Amino acid sequence: GGARPDFVFEDWNRDSFAPWTVEGTAFGTRPLRRNQIIGYQNDVGGEGERLVNTHASSPGNDVGARDSHVGKLTSPAFKIERNYIHFWIGGGAAKGVTGINLIVDGKVEQSISGDNDNRMSLKFFDVRALQGRQANLEIVDNGTGPWGNVGVGKITFSDQVAGGKLEEQSDYGTMGLGLLGAPPEVAQAAGGRGGFASAETSAPITEPLVGSLGRKFNLAPNQSANAEFILSWHFPHLEIKGLGKVGRYYASKFDSARAVAQYVATNFTRLSSQTKLFRDTWYDSSLPYWFLDRTLLNASILATSTCFRFADGRFYAWEGVGCCPGTCTHVWHYAHAVARLFPELERDTRERVDLGIAFNQDTGVMGFRAEFDRNLAVDGQAGTILRVYREHQMARDGEFLKRNWPKIKKAFEPLLQRDTDNNGIMEGAQHNTLDTDWYGKVSWLSSLYVAALRAGAAMAREMKENDFAVRCEMIAEKGGQEITRQLFNGEYFMSVVDPTKPDTINSGTGCEIDQVFGQSWAWQVGLPRVLPQKETRSALAALYKYNFTPDAGAYRAVYKPGRWYALSGEAGLLMCTFPRADWDYAQASGKGPDWAAGYFNECMNGFEYQAAGHLIWEGLVQEGLSVARAVHDRYHGARRNPWNEVECGDHYARSMASYGVFTAVCGYEYHGPNGHLGFAPRVSPENFKAAFTTSGAWGSFSQRIDNNALRAEIDVKWGELSLRTLSLALPAGIALKTATLNVNGRNVRVQSKQDGTRVQLSLPEPIRVLVGQKIVVALQG
């Protein structure tokens, strides 16, 4: 008979909760007007003038006190006479603790919570199977910690799915189970239930069997057999709050789970063999197995709901699952894995998002959360300029740089404006990844600025814009000197607080984890030094001395605030310690919000990897490996999910900084448009082997050093490697006498140049090295 008209069950538009029953202290005495919502909760969304919000209605003078109240709100009984119950809901995400319950026959039939967000979303219960039953709704707040609150708006009974047609919902789609090879012996459709069933299979008595697919084998002793199944899915609709309906990229390639399964089946040999080839290449290495695991595992973040690829091809990501939107520049510039494994994806993101959607043509600011926050984060701005240079290096030619150079050049302006005397030190408001504006002279932020200038000079030289290159080089050179003169305290780099902003957060003279971050970035992309070697090594040694602990619990027992990413008995590199008497945590915590000071006490793995890689680059190899190993041990399978490193959220993007530790160990350098590849292993260079990637190929690099002679091999496993120069490292004190280079059994004439331990071989013309071909180099001292 068609859809029945909607029925508004509750809009809260009155001065009491009656006829609902109230328990506890969380709900207050009546629904709230919107102007009664606390300012920091911002716009909570939804419909109507009134709503329920247990954070705003609870008594208390701070966030913790308000969230500590509990209670329950129970509706009068009603008969279910529509297919769906719609409601606006926000607040805590703990299912069954904060949210709405549908009660049927005294039991919780369905339950939905918020998303750890004050802003409410439109959600629904599907009650098609409960037609005619008596029910109640319960709004519950049993949470006493962070996000211990719930918000509820208008409640409507409807025959339509909330938010549109059923066929357009994000969880509407198809799934499939397939079996490769010959037709299966076990597969029978049960038409009444729309699935598969067979007398030869069974299911737990509490779960009806709706699908089975199988193969029979007769095996003699010591025989084995494989059955290869495909689990496929196809959910084409995706909606992101604030962006609307964006769809999924794979839906432009396939129209159903069946099509996905057919593609996999048709291409299984190629897909399987190449996947296993990369796995085998990665683990065919002289490096420790734990190290190979930990530095690559975080690439799995790309396969989680931290990351999406929209229907138009755009890559988009949270910081962690559902945590902080906008592919945030000040988090993602730590994450080196994507650029080295999927360089096309990173190039497209720089061009489409940072230099596109997020780019302000008038100011040069790349909004650090794209559409979600178009303001400047100075570390994200500098880091994204460095990423642009890295993405240029991970390209086959210079077209990406040429297309985007005017915008790249413009992107320096917001940073240069904070350096009014051109001495390489930024001042004024400096928003950054620790989520507040820092003021004063901050070593880690200014070092990133100087590194970005070094990258700008390199790109300008390639673009034949020598005036801009000289300007960048002059400021960068002075910046390295001035940061050292003004902010190096004889042991490590620190910050000088702006005396006009005494109440803003700052690490002061503390030993902060990112203090020489700009130099770390410079190593990753082969730039000239940002900070002098002696002082940088001293700072890193101090960082290891003061911040690395085998037991984070002992430190936290004294300095308690912050999140426990490393528990008692677990090792980690603390964000900031205070070894000097002129500045301590008590001073830091007295400036700015408490949560911002709490960051200093935490062990956050993405920052730890950044520091670990830099320690290794500078020759403090044991220390760097110790930091990486500490994170690995925290995420041992006996303790936590090895694939889910957590900072602010699950599968946190900054953890992909771990790949930067791998490139540091390899001493890897690459510039695709220039045809340059280089290695200078930091671990066991006398017998070293590891995987490598380039813009168009990946493979294996190995070297042996014996009796003043180095022999190296580059074995291309996939793609095509274009090479014009190759750099390797001889042991200290050895002078090069002869150098030979052989490609697939053919000697190629080379010129050699030695600078310290580094030897660069130059070819008269670029060479192409294909799959299965090898480059063999012999250096004799």
C-alpha positions as MATLAB code, in Angstrom:
seq = 'GGARPDFVFEDWNRDSFAPWTVEGTAFGTRPLRRNQIIGYQNDVGGEGERLVNTHASSPGNDVGARDSHVGKLTSPAFKIERNYIHFWIGGGAAKGVTGINLIVDGKVEQSISGDNDNRMSLKFFDVRALQGRQANLEIVDNGTGPWGNVGVGKITFSDQVAGGKLEEQSDYGTMGLGLLGAPPEVAQAAGGRGGFASAETSAPITEPLVGSLGRKFNLAPNQSANAEFILSWHFPHLEIKGLGKVGRYYASKFDSARAVAQYVATNFTRLSSQTKLFRDTWYDSSLPYWFLDRTLLNASILATSTCFRFADGRFYAWEGVGCCPGTCTHVWHYAHAVARLFPELERDTRERVDLGIAFNQDTGVMGFRAEFDRNLAVDGQAGTILRVYREHQMARDGEFLKRNWPKIKKAFEPLLQRDTDNNGIMEGAQHNTLDTDWYGKVSWLSSLYVAALRAGAAMAREMKENDFAVRCEMIAEKGGQEITRQLFNGEYFMSVVDPTKPDTINSGTGCEIDQVFGQSWAWQVGLPRVLPQKETRSALAALYKYNFTPDAGAYRAVYKPGRWYALSGEAGLLMCTFPRADWDYAQASGKGPDWAAGYFNECMNGFEYQAAGHLIWEGLVQEGLSVARAVHDRYHGARRNPWNEVECGDHYARSMASYGVFTAVCGYEYHGPNGHLGFAPRVSPENFKAAFTTSGAWGSFSQRIDNNALRAEIDVKWGELSLRTLSLALPAGIALKTATLNVNGRNVRVQSKQDGTRVQLSLPEPIRVLVGQKIVVALQG';
ca = [
       0.000    0.000    0.000;
       2.965    2.368   -0.231;
       4.870    4.247    2.429;
       2.957    5.417    5.471;
       3.471    9.047    6.521;
       6.260    9.834    8.984;
       5.334   10.176   12.637;
       7.342   12.469   14.930;
       7.653   10.532   18.171;
       9.675   13.166   20.040;
      10.928   16.672   19.303;
      11.601   17.703   22.954;
       9.712   20.968   22.393;
       8.476   21.452   26.001;
       9.742   22.367   29.462;
       9.745   18.860   30.949;
      10.729   15.309   30.005;
       7.260   13.914   30.815;
       5.989   11.423   29.770;
       9.575   10.069   29.684;
      10.991    8.734   32.967;
      14.233   10.268   34.244;
      16.842    8.511   36.387;
      20.185    9.824   37.685;
      21.762   13.272   37.467;
      23.022   13.409   33.874;
      19.858   14.681   32.136;
      18.869   17.584   34.350;
      15.189   18.409   34.668;
      14.136   19.343   31.149;
      15.219   19.323   27.474;
      17.739   22.062   26.627;
      17.344   24.958   24.269;
      20.175   25.270   21.754;
      21.433   28.473   23.398;
      22.038   26.452   26.568;
      24.685   24.266   24.868;
      28.169   25.031   26.211;
      30.232   27.171   23.816;
      33.098   24.714   23.304;
      30.622   22.065   22.113;
      30.029   24.280   19.054;
      27.102   23.577   16.700;
      25.675   20.186   17.691;
      23.572   19.870   14.518;
      20.269   18.018   14.227;
      16.757   19.416   13.881;
      14.502   21.443   16.181;
      14.977   24.057   18.859;
      15.389   21.679   21.803;
      17.352   18.507   22.444;
      18.920   16.230   25.045;
      22.609   16.779   25.873;
      23.953   15.256   29.082;
      27.231   17.188   28.961;
      25.516   20.564   28.947;
      22.773   19.533   31.399;
      25.091   17.930   33.986;
      26.399   20.059   36.869;
      30.137   20.704   37.094;
      32.807   23.325   36.503;
      34.928   21.458   33.964;
      34.713   18.779   31.262;
      35.610   15.893   33.576;
      33.071   16.845   36.226;
      30.249   17.145   33.705;
      31.073   13.835   32.028;
      31.132   12.028   35.388;
      27.340   12.170   35.825;
      25.199    9.192   34.771;
      21.528    8.600   34.141;
      18.809    7.126   31.955;
      15.797    8.512   30.110;
      13.024    5.983   29.264;
      10.188    6.636   26.817;
       6.595    5.527   27.276;
       5.721    2.259   25.557;
       4.720    2.354   21.891;
       3.691   -0.075   19.177;
       6.148   -0.483   16.279;
       4.183    0.514   13.170;
       6.884    1.818   10.838;
       9.947    0.193    9.292;
      12.571    2.520   10.770;
      13.152    4.676   13.844;
      15.222    7.753   12.959;
      17.073    9.846   15.527;
      19.816   12.444   15.754;
      22.597   11.273   18.070;
      25.975   12.560   19.253;
      28.321   12.168   22.207;
      30.346    9.153   23.298;
      31.011    6.153   21.065;
      30.955    3.436   23.760;
      28.148    1.150   22.601;
      25.722    0.306   25.378;
      27.341    2.902   27.662;
      26.298    6.138   25.960;
      23.558    6.035   23.317;
      20.046    4.871   22.515;
      18.676    1.382   23.194;
      15.559   -0.153   21.640;
      13.887   -2.298   24.320;
      11.502   -5.093   23.252;
      10.062   -7.547   25.808;
      12.387   -6.136   28.446;
      15.576   -6.843   26.483;
      17.884   -4.573   24.468;
      17.041   -5.444   20.864;
      19.265   -2.822   19.184;
      21.712   -0.181   20.417;
      23.438    2.771   18.737;
      25.953    5.257   20.175;
      27.513    8.525   19.085;
      30.882    8.971   17.355;
      32.907   10.797   20.046;
      31.619   13.981   18.458;
      29.400   16.699   19.918;
      27.807   17.172   16.513;
      24.878   14.789   16.080;
      24.429   12.446   13.120;
      21.176   11.063   11.717;
      21.019    7.317   12.430;
      18.271    4.712   12.620;
      17.036    1.370   13.917;
      15.771   -1.093   11.295;
      12.579   -2.489   12.865;
      11.006   -4.171    9.831;
      11.172   -7.538   11.572;
       9.555   -6.150   14.744;
       6.285   -4.836   13.310;
       3.394   -4.869   15.785;
       5.617   -5.406   18.852;
       5.523   -3.218   21.958;
       8.743   -1.305   22.642;
      10.438    1.475   24.602;
      13.415    3.697   23.844;
      16.136    4.233   26.434;
      18.612    7.099   26.216;
      21.499    6.068   28.460;
      24.559    7.815   29.852;
      26.561    5.385   31.974;
      29.942    6.848   30.999;
      32.029    8.577   33.659;
      35.268    9.250   31.756;
      36.107   11.185   28.572;
      33.122   11.306   26.202;
      30.881   10.145   29.039;
      27.896   11.964   27.567;
      25.131   11.583   24.994;
      23.191   14.019   22.819;
      19.836   13.179   21.192;
      17.614   15.259   18.923;
      14.385   14.663   17.054;
      13.053   11.060   16.913;
      10.857   10.037   13.977;
       9.080    6.811   12.957;
       9.238    6.299    9.169;
       8.964    3.762    6.368;
      11.969    5.375    4.662;
      15.626    4.859    5.555;
      17.110    7.876    7.322;
      19.025   10.095    4.948;
      17.649    8.806    1.628;
      16.906    5.686   -0.343;
      18.034    2.302    0.908;
      19.962    1.732   -2.324;
      22.068    4.835   -1.640;
      23.189    3.976    1.898;
      26.877    3.400    2.623;
      26.229   -0.139    3.872;
      24.161   -1.110    0.836;
      26.019   -3.359   -1.575;
      27.009   -6.921   -2.314;
      29.378   -9.519   -0.917;
      30.517  -12.761   -2.471;
      32.282  -15.988   -1.639;
      34.158  -17.651   -4.481;
      36.297  -20.744   -4.982;
      39.035  -20.859   -7.597;
      39.566  -23.773   -9.924;
      37.104  -26.549  -10.716;
      33.439  -26.231   -9.725;
      32.931  -26.780   -5.986;
      31.606  -30.095   -4.714;
      29.676  -28.333   -1.935;
      27.404  -25.449   -2.979;
      23.624  -25.591   -2.864;
      21.233  -22.657   -2.858;
      18.538  -22.410   -0.227;
      16.094  -20.240   -2.109;
      13.866  -19.582    0.866;
      16.700  -17.871    2.671;
      18.458  -16.462   -0.359;
      21.753  -18.148    0.438;
      23.531  -21.496    0.302;
      22.930  -24.571    2.416;
      23.898  -28.220    2.332;
      23.288  -31.277    4.441;
      27.045  -31.803    4.490;
      27.766  -28.578    6.392;
      26.468  -27.189    9.647;
      26.348  -24.024   11.726;
      26.116  -23.301   15.453;
      22.585  -23.854   16.664;
      22.205  -20.151   17.453;
      23.199  -19.072   13.935;
      21.222  -20.141   10.855;
      23.434  -21.376    8.042;
      22.993  -19.017    5.086;
      26.124  -19.714    3.087;
      28.497  -22.589    2.373;
      30.965  -23.378   -0.358;
      33.478  -26.191   -0.245;
      35.780  -28.673   -1.916;
      36.392  -32.355   -1.208;
      39.807  -33.979   -1.060;
      40.952  -37.559   -0.644;
      44.413  -37.394    0.872;
      46.834  -40.225    1.503;
      49.358  -39.906    4.362;
      51.835  -37.030    3.824;
      49.749  -35.536    1.041;
      48.408  -31.972    1.092;
      46.050  -29.879   -0.997;
      44.958  -26.241   -1.184;
      41.565  -24.656   -1.677;
      41.754  -20.978   -2.715;
      38.730  -18.904   -1.766;
      37.880  -15.332   -2.716;
      35.946  -13.121   -0.320;
      34.790  -10.094   -2.309;
      32.700   -7.052   -1.491;
      31.314   -4.019   -3.257;
      29.800   -1.120   -1.297;
      29.888    1.789   -3.746;
      28.371    4.533   -1.617;
      30.455    6.528    0.830;
      29.455    9.689    2.652;
      31.931   11.739    4.691;
      30.568   14.238    7.179;
      31.332   17.681    5.813;
      31.989   16.436    2.272;
      28.720   14.701    1.461;
      28.394   11.733   -0.870;
      31.821   11.025   -2.306;
      31.529    7.378   -3.394;
      34.316    4.843   -3.693;
      37.004    4.665   -6.352;
      36.734    0.907   -6.836;
      33.083    1.320   -7.830;
      34.308    3.063  -10.978;
      36.195   -0.133  -11.862;
      33.690   -2.802  -10.797;
      29.906   -2.914  -10.598;
      29.459   -5.702   -8.028;
      31.189   -8.175   -5.740;
      30.771  -10.725   -8.515;
      32.764   -8.532  -10.917;
      35.494   -8.151   -8.298;
      35.670  -11.927   -7.844;
      35.770  -12.495  -11.595;
      38.648  -10.014  -11.958;
      40.620  -11.660   -9.163;
      39.980  -15.111  -10.616;
      41.060  -14.041  -14.107;
      44.205  -12.308  -12.848;
      44.936  -14.480   -9.828;
      48.254  -15.844  -11.065;
      49.636  -12.368  -11.748;
      48.242  -10.761   -8.606;
      49.306  -13.590   -6.327;
      52.774  -14.016   -7.791;
      53.579  -10.279   -7.689;
      52.307   -9.971   -4.131;
      54.455  -12.890   -3.027;
      57.400  -11.566   -5.015;
      57.332   -8.269   -3.127;
      56.952  -10.104    0.175;
      59.883  -12.389   -0.651;
      62.004   -9.460   -1.854;
      61.298   -7.514    1.322;
      62.217  -10.365    3.663;
      65.210  -11.553    1.632;
      67.361   -9.180    3.628;
      70.287   -9.027    6.007;
      68.236   -6.810    8.336;
      66.601   -8.279   11.461;
      63.201   -9.848   10.888;
      61.581   -7.752   13.630;
      62.893   -4.591   11.940;
      61.515   -5.613    8.547;
      58.159   -6.368   10.171;
      57.864   -3.148   12.099;
      58.983   -0.740    9.388;
      56.593   -2.142    6.749;
      53.565   -3.315    8.772;
      52.250    0.210    9.194;
      51.599    0.457    5.455;
      48.521   -1.623    6.326;
      47.002    1.644    7.601;
      46.145    2.352    3.963;
      43.810   -0.661    3.993;
      41.901    0.475    7.096;
      39.087    2.965    7.507;
      41.655    5.637    8.336;
      42.000    6.001    4.546;
      39.630    6.310    1.608;
      39.804    6.845   -2.106;
      36.796    8.725   -3.407;
      34.994    7.976   -6.655;
      36.845   10.817   -8.401;
      40.203    9.273   -7.435;
      40.997   11.627   -4.571;
      42.872   10.131   -1.628;
      41.445   11.223    1.710;
      42.305   10.221    5.252;
      41.680   10.865    8.892;
      44.632   11.086   11.265;
      43.444    7.791   12.749;
      40.186    5.883   12.290;
      37.457    8.533   12.563;
      39.888   10.856   14.371;
      40.466   14.412   13.078;
      39.570   15.010    9.402;
      41.186   16.418    6.301;
      44.350   14.399    5.520;
      46.009   16.694    8.043;
      49.332   18.064    6.798;
      50.982   18.299   10.210;
      50.402   14.571   10.804;
      50.771   13.125    7.333;
      54.127   14.780    6.594;
      55.697   12.328    9.059;
      54.364    9.335    7.084;
      56.979    8.307    4.506;
      55.571    4.896    3.529;
      52.981    6.020    0.969;
      55.412    8.096   -1.093;
      57.954    5.280   -1.320;
      55.449    2.500   -2.037;
      52.685    4.298   -3.986;
      54.307    7.495   -5.310;
      51.540    8.242   -7.824;
      49.012    8.434   -4.992;
      51.081   10.975   -3.072;
      51.759   13.093   -6.150;
      48.064   13.226   -6.928;
      47.286   14.221   -3.323;
      49.828   17.039   -3.368;
      48.444   18.350   -6.651;
      44.733   17.712   -6.112;
      44.479   18.607   -2.412;
      47.399   20.564   -0.897;
      48.072   22.634   -4.031;
      44.443   22.405   -5.150;
      41.446   22.177   -2.830;
      43.350   23.451    0.228;
      45.399   26.132   -1.522;
      44.707   29.829   -0.985;
      45.787   31.637   -4.158;
      46.092   34.967   -2.349;
      48.166   33.910    0.663;
      49.883   30.672   -0.370;
      48.505   28.913    2.719;
      47.784   25.214    2.238;
      44.887   24.683    4.642;
      46.172   22.035    7.000;
      42.871   20.112    6.956;
      41.797   21.016    3.410;
      38.045   21.816    3.475;
      37.855   21.270    7.236;
      40.397   23.895    8.316;
      41.946   26.249    5.776;
      44.248   27.919    8.305;
      48.034   27.680    8.496;
      49.936   25.073   10.484;
      53.572   26.087   10.063;
      54.981   22.580   10.470;
      52.417   21.150    8.048;
      53.151   23.934    5.542;
      56.921   23.372    5.678;
      56.506   19.598    5.744;
      54.224   19.661    2.708;
      56.751   21.751    0.753;
      59.278   19.036    1.611;
      56.772   16.402    0.512;
      56.321   18.211   -2.796;
      60.076   17.915   -3.327;
      59.978   14.235   -2.339;
      57.073   13.594   -4.736;
      59.073   15.290   -7.495;
      61.999   12.988   -6.687;
      59.690    9.942   -6.806;
      58.535   10.835  -10.337;
      60.027    9.666  -13.647;
      60.286   13.176  -15.075;
      59.983   16.829  -14.082;
      56.434   17.488  -15.291;
      54.884   17.436  -11.795;
      57.295   20.128  -10.622;
      56.830   22.242  -13.750;
      53.025   22.177  -13.513;
      52.937   23.168   -9.877;
      55.970   25.426   -9.484;
      54.078   28.778   -9.285;
      51.959   27.475   -6.399;
      54.945   25.812   -4.726;
      56.809   29.120   -4.807;
      53.763   30.939   -3.425;
      53.550   28.439   -0.541;
      56.742   29.867    0.965;
      55.154   33.267    1.630;
      53.278   32.442    4.860;
      56.506   31.046    6.337;
      58.676   33.926    5.146;
      56.198   36.356    6.728;
      57.029   34.844   10.133;
      60.715   35.505    9.504;
      60.641   39.269    9.033;
      64.399   39.746    9.496;
      65.304   36.837    7.195;
      67.437   35.095    9.817;
      65.833   31.663    9.423;
      63.921   31.759   12.724;
      60.141   32.097   12.662;
      58.300   34.061   15.332;
      54.702   34.977   16.051;
      51.822   32.493   16.097;
      53.047   29.046   15.027;
      50.229   26.506   14.955;
      51.545   22.956   14.860;
      50.836   19.272   15.359;
      50.661   19.674   19.141;
      47.369   21.434   18.402;
      48.001   24.951   19.695;
      49.792   28.117   18.653;
      53.348   28.272   19.988;
      55.033   31.661   20.270;
      58.711   32.534   20.412;
      61.766   30.938   18.826;
      61.107   27.205   18.495;
      63.954   25.034   17.238;
      61.894   22.241   15.722;
      59.512   24.535   13.850;
      62.258   26.807   12.531;
      64.395   23.815   11.525;
      61.485   22.584    9.388;
      61.251   26.047    7.849;
      64.980   25.983    7.000;
      64.646   22.471    5.528;
      61.757   23.699    3.367;
      63.994   26.567    2.173;
      66.670   24.024    1.223;
      64.052   22.127   -0.773;
      62.864   25.378   -2.347;
      66.403   26.179   -3.457;
      66.810   22.714   -4.994;
      63.516   22.981   -6.888;
      64.260   26.541   -8.009;
      67.624   25.418   -9.440;
      65.845   22.751  -11.464;
      63.334   25.368  -12.648;
      66.212   27.700  -13.615;
      64.994   30.367  -11.165;
      68.343   31.228   -9.670;
      67.229   34.399   -7.904;
      64.703   32.511   -5.785;
      67.213   29.706   -5.207;
      69.804   32.182   -3.929;
      67.242   33.836   -1.640;
      66.257   30.481   -0.134;
      69.879   29.415    0.267;
      70.909   32.642    1.981;
      68.091   32.480    4.547;
      68.648   28.742    5.072;
      72.362   29.195    5.648;
      71.780   31.985    8.140;
      68.952   30.027    9.741;
      71.186   27.072   10.510;
      73.681   29.410   12.136;
      71.137   31.458   14.096;
      69.127   28.476   15.361;
      72.381   27.040   16.644;
      73.597   30.332   18.142;
      70.317   31.274   19.810;
      68.688   27.939   20.649;
      71.489   25.421   21.243;
      72.234   25.316   24.962;
      75.526   23.439   24.696;
      73.817   20.061   24.838;
      70.566   20.218   22.878;
      68.234   22.618   21.043;
      65.389   24.285   22.908;
      62.856   27.111   22.621;
      62.974   30.737   23.711;
      59.544   31.761   24.932;
      57.968   34.957   23.641;
      57.877   37.240   26.727;
      54.697   38.884   25.425;
      52.894   35.509   25.435;
      53.762   34.090   28.871;
      50.573   32.037   29.179;
      50.898   30.048   25.950;
      52.127   26.467   25.803;
      55.796   25.894   25.072;
      58.453   23.298   25.852;
      60.846   26.064   26.913;
      64.253   24.650   27.816;
      62.873   21.113   27.801;
      64.411   18.373   25.672;
      61.726   17.943   22.997;
      61.508   14.969   20.643;
      61.306   16.933   17.352;
      63.925   19.563   18.226;
      66.030   18.854   15.084;
      63.205   17.590   12.873;
      64.210   19.761    9.909;
      67.569   18.001    9.675;
      65.778   14.641    9.822;
      63.647   15.668    6.838;
      66.751   16.879    4.973;
      68.269   13.391    5.224;
      65.102   11.825    3.804;
      65.301   13.859    0.579;
      69.057   14.372    0.213;
      69.308   18.079    1.010;
      72.335   20.000    2.315;
      72.613   20.204    6.078;
      70.032   22.264    7.930;
      71.841   22.223   11.275;
      75.536   21.567   11.918;
      76.513   17.935   12.445;
      78.270   18.314   15.802;
      75.415   20.105   17.529;
      72.794   17.864   15.889;
      74.503   14.694   17.128;
      74.811   16.215   20.582;
      71.087   17.031   20.600;
      70.143   13.506   19.511;
      72.440   11.981   22.125;
      70.770   14.178   24.767;
      67.337   13.146   23.497;
      68.277    9.496   23.953;
      69.858   10.195   27.341;
      66.963   12.155   28.829;
      63.873   10.889   26.985;
      64.413    7.186   26.325;
      63.240    5.014   29.202;
      63.001    1.235   29.575;
      59.988    1.790   31.846;
      57.609    4.614   30.980;
      55.621    3.886   34.125;
      58.372    5.172   36.395;
      58.368    8.581   34.698;
      54.581    8.741   34.522;
      54.316    7.967   38.227;
      55.747   11.440   38.839;
      54.381   13.288   35.785;
      50.934   11.744   35.456;
      48.968   13.742   32.821;
      48.753   12.451   29.266;
      47.697    9.279   27.487;
      49.341    5.944   28.293;
      50.578    4.774   24.910;
      53.458    3.084   26.754;
      52.443    1.356   29.977;
      54.432    0.518   33.084;
      57.195   -1.900   32.171;
      57.245   -0.764   28.535;
      60.058    1.209   26.927;
      59.610    4.359   24.885;
      60.946    7.749   23.872;
      59.075   10.443   25.800;
      57.877   13.518   23.961;
      59.603   16.028   26.236;
      61.607   15.918   29.448;
      62.927   18.781   31.562;
      66.513   18.131   32.622;
      67.281   21.776   33.491;
      66.274   23.628   36.626;
      65.081   26.728   34.739;
      62.065   25.004   33.181;
      60.063   21.974   34.272;
      56.785   20.222   33.639;
      55.033   22.237   36.323;
      55.878   25.428   34.433;
      54.830   23.924   31.101;
      51.526   22.654   32.494;
      50.748   26.101   33.852;
      50.666   27.574   30.368;
      47.788   26.879   28.022;
      45.278   24.017   28.251;
      46.106   20.985   30.406;
      45.697   18.538   27.525;
      48.369   20.345   25.499;
      50.887   20.033   28.328;
      49.909   16.384   28.742;
      51.347   15.657   25.298;
      54.832   16.162   26.738;
      54.517   13.042   28.928;
      53.405   10.647   26.219;
      55.212    8.094   24.036;
      53.755    8.623   20.551;
      55.116    6.121   18.062;
      55.103    8.349   14.964;
      57.339   10.897   16.702;
      59.496    8.061   18.045;
      60.078    6.732   14.516;
      61.028   10.208   13.289;
      63.683   10.453   15.978;
      64.812    6.843   15.499;
      65.426    7.386   11.799;
      67.355   10.570   12.476;
      69.525    8.880   15.118;
      70.456    6.274   12.519;
      71.151    8.823    9.766;
      73.575   10.650   12.070;
      75.444    7.455   13.007;
      73.803    6.791   16.415;
      72.649    3.445   15.063;
      72.289    1.450   18.274;
      70.244    4.215   19.852;
      67.958    4.519   16.817;
      67.364    0.782   16.650;
      66.607    0.741   20.385;
      63.851    3.310   19.932;
      62.343    1.407   16.981;
      62.585   -1.863   18.906;
      60.766   -0.315   21.878;
      57.768    0.483   19.662;
      57.939   -2.982   18.127;
      57.901   -4.631   21.542;
      54.921   -2.536   22.641;
      53.058   -3.841   19.601;
      54.112   -7.470   19.930;
      51.133   -9.701   19.239;
      51.106  -10.868   22.860;
      50.371   -7.278   23.952;
      48.472   -5.510   21.198;
      47.419   -5.732   17.571;
      50.748   -5.559   15.653;
      49.024   -3.767   12.761;
      47.323   -1.100   14.841;
      49.663    1.500   16.282;
      47.605    4.026   18.206;
      48.188    7.703   18.830;
      45.045    9.829   18.871;
      43.117    7.094   17.028;
      43.440    3.538   15.766;
      45.724    2.833   12.788;
      47.246    6.269   13.233;
      48.783    7.693   10.053;
      51.906    9.163   11.662;
      53.040    5.592   12.406;
      53.980    5.293    8.735;
      57.056    7.302    9.724;
      58.424    3.799   10.408;
      59.292    3.484    6.717;
      61.625    6.449    7.176;
      63.588    4.346    9.676;
      64.035    1.728    6.942;
      65.337    4.288    4.415;
      67.717    5.606    7.084;
      69.178    2.146    7.692;
      69.661    1.745    3.937;
      71.150    5.228    3.524;
      68.714    5.450    0.620;
      68.624    8.389   -1.783;
      66.692    8.756   -5.026;
      65.885   11.402   -7.638;
      63.835    9.980  -10.497;
      63.982   12.905  -12.964;
      67.777   13.001  -12.548;
      68.063    9.213  -12.774;
      69.917    9.033   -9.453;
      69.936    6.178   -6.932;
      72.157    5.769   -3.893;
      72.787    3.605   -0.833;
      75.004    3.995    2.239;
      73.932    1.216    4.664;
      74.165    2.099    8.362;
      73.790   -1.494    9.608;
      76.323   -4.225    8.656;
      77.545   -2.501    5.485;
      80.110   -5.278    5.043;
      77.264   -7.706    4.240;
      74.048   -5.876    3.513;
      70.878   -6.677    1.580;
      67.491   -4.939    1.467;
      64.617   -4.051   -0.841;
      64.368   -0.685   -2.587;
      61.703    1.223   -4.516;
      61.865    3.903   -7.203;
      59.339    5.781   -9.333;
      59.011    2.949  -11.833;
      60.641   -0.132  -10.339;
      61.412   -2.062   -7.192;
      63.928   -4.713   -6.415;
      66.799   -5.747   -4.177;
      70.098   -4.047   -3.338;
      73.038   -5.903   -1.811;
      76.682   -5.168   -1.108;
      79.746   -6.827    0.390;
      82.927   -5.120    1.574;
      86.138   -7.104    1.891;
      89.839   -6.121    1.687;
      89.135   -2.492    0.730;
      86.822   -3.646   -2.086;
      83.069   -3.124   -2.365;
      80.874   -5.239   -4.645;
      77.231   -4.214   -5.027;
      74.269   -5.649   -6.950;
      70.981   -4.036   -7.939;
      68.449   -6.667   -8.980;
      65.245   -5.308  -10.592;
      62.231   -7.457   -9.636;
      59.411   -5.332  -11.071;
      59.106   -2.430  -13.496;
      61.866   -0.526  -15.238;
      64.737    1.344  -13.603;
      66.215    4.371  -15.356;
      69.655    5.238  -14.057;
      72.220    7.915  -14.787;
      74.123    8.242  -11.511;
      74.679    5.806   -8.659;
      76.246    6.573   -5.287;
      77.709    4.101   -2.804;
      79.758    4.458    0.386;
      83.233    3.105    0.983;
      84.516    2.575    4.540;
      86.144    5.626    6.111;
      89.769    6.138    5.156;
      89.665    4.178    1.892;
      90.530    6.049   -1.313;
      88.925    4.802   -4.522;
      91.332    3.433   -7.133;
      89.070    1.778   -9.718;
      85.346    1.515  -10.406;
      83.471   -0.745  -12.829;
      79.784   -1.068  -13.628;
      78.191   -3.998  -15.452;
      74.572   -4.196  -16.662;
      73.223   -7.643  -17.446;
      76.681   -8.945  -18.311;
      77.734   -5.867  -20.286;
      80.374   -3.437  -19.026;
      79.290    0.208  -19.101;
      81.758    3.085  -19.071;
      81.469    5.247  -15.940;
      83.131    8.270  -14.394;
      83.741    8.203  -10.642;
      84.018   10.940   -8.045;
      84.788   10.497   -4.354;
      83.765   12.910   -1.616;
      84.725   11.547    1.791;
      83.242    8.056    2.004;
      80.734    8.731   -0.789;
      81.523    7.571   -4.314;
      79.328    8.734   -7.185;
      79.374    6.920  -10.523;
      78.111    8.816  -13.571;
      77.041    7.280  -16.862;
      77.381    9.153  -20.163;
      73.778    8.272  -21.044;
      70.861    6.981  -18.936;
      70.480    3.199  -18.918;
      67.262    1.183  -18.693;
      67.328   -1.866  -16.466;
      64.430   -4.307  -16.876;
      62.967   -7.097  -14.756;
      65.470   -9.901  -14.262;
      68.428   -7.705  -15.145;
      71.161   -6.801  -12.681;
      73.600   -3.973  -12.165;
      76.908   -5.136  -10.702;
      79.341   -2.550   -9.345;
      82.888   -3.102   -8.133;
      84.767   -0.406   -6.215;
      88.399   -1.094   -5.391;
      90.267    0.949   -2.812;
];
